[in-house]
Amino acid sequence: MSDVVWVNGTLRGAEDHAISPLDHGFTVGDGVFETMEAVDGVAFALTRHLLRLEYSASRMGLTGLDTAHVRKGVLAVLAEGGEAMTRVRVTVSSGSGPHSSIRGNAAPTVVVVAADSPPIKECRAVRAPWKRNERSPIAGVKSTSYGENVVMVQFARAKGADEALIANTHGHLCEGTGSNVFIERGGELLTPPLASGCLPGITRGLALEWGAHAGLPVRVAAPGELEMAVLDEVAAGDAFAAVTSSTRHVQPLAALDGKDLKAGPLLSRLAEEFDRRASNDPDPAPPRDL
Ligand SMILES: Cc1ncc(COP(=O)(O)O)c(C=O)c1O
């Protein structure tokens, strides 16, 4: 089925020219976005995704975002597309603007798209030769300025992989181009702290909460506790790794830099617990802070 598209309050044809060529999101990546999984016609964790959209918009200084309006768009594309839809993407930009990086005064452009994308069955990762700048003004923001991630995932694909794992400027493990990362080491499950520059992933947050609730030894690592070199231990089979994202859930690495890997026992339990809780609770209550 073709994508179902909603732009600024109206369902449109997937190929309609509904956005200005001067849209600042299009010209300079001045926008924010969310990607959600849809299950049986319902967007998973919609409330948390809308909160993060607000967080990203506020970090970008984008004003005029109405999340109730965005929620209506999500419901509209899923009502139209039905249960075949597996993914929903929300994009909000600052609207039409000047040709420079200076933002205009237009109302935001809001686009919601539902698609029936196939599930991502496994994660074959490589180590990226570039760094994530944890001191960037948009570190940890789900911004449409994702050019770095595009280049890094293309690098991964050229090596027969589908995800690249990135260190920050200190050489600490940070995240993937479209995922957070968990390490199983010494009987513990650890994920890099937000100070590493990683996105506050919705799946990461739920895996931490639901994993701890199930009694798994899962926690946020202290800054610097997870060096990028922990991936040498993963490659040697002395530790294990998984990525988390809305489209992958908790997915143990099947390969790193071309070497096949086994799934860690605790990560496998975390993955099972995540799926069990997610299927019982399609819109988990938001955390007190992101
Ligand atoms: C850079 C980055 N990190 C982490 C994630 C995982 O976030 P979530 O679990 O909210 O999908 C994503 C999602 O696309 C991402 O783009």
The ligand as a Tripos MOL2 file, in Angstrom:
@<TRIPOS>MOLECULE
LIG
   16    16     1     0     0
SMALL
NO_CHARGES

@<TRIPOS>ATOM
      1 C1         20.2800    8.9970   16.5880 C.3       1 LIG1
      2 C2         19.2300    8.1160   17.1910 C.ar      1 LIG1
      3 N1         19.4650    7.5430   18.3800 N.ar      1 LIG1
      4 C3         18.5600    6.7240   18.9630 C.ar      1 LIG1
      5 C4         17.3460    6.4440   18.3490 C.ar      1 LIG1
      6 C5         16.3600    5.5210   19.0180 C.3       1 LIG1
      7 O1         15.2540    6.2610   19.5020 O.3       1 LIG1
      8 P1         13.8220    5.6400   19.6870 P.3       1 LIG1
      9 O2         13.9540    4.4850   20.6200 O.co2     1 LIG1
     10 O3         13.0200    6.7470   20.2810 O.co2     1 LIG1
     11 O4         13.3200    5.2210   18.3420 O.co2     1 LIG1
     12 C6         17.0600    7.0360   17.1160 C.ar      1 LIG1
     13 C7         15.7870    6.7460   16.4470 C.2       1 LIG1
     14 O5         15.6500    6.9040   15.2590 O.2       1 LIG1
     15 C8         18.0070    7.9030   16.5330 C.ar      1 LIG1
     16 O6         17.7590    8.5080   15.3670 O.3       1 LIG1
@<TRIPOS>BOND
     1     1     2 1
     2     2     3 ar
     3     2    15 ar
     4     3     4 ar
     5     4     5 ar
     6     5     6 1
     7     5    12 ar
     8     6     7 1
     9     7     8 1
    10     8     9 2
    11     8    10 1
    12     8    11 1
    13    12    13 1
    14    12    15 ar
    15    13    14 2
    16    15    16 1
@<TRIPOS>SUBSTRUCTURE
     1 LIG1         1 GROUP 0 **** ****
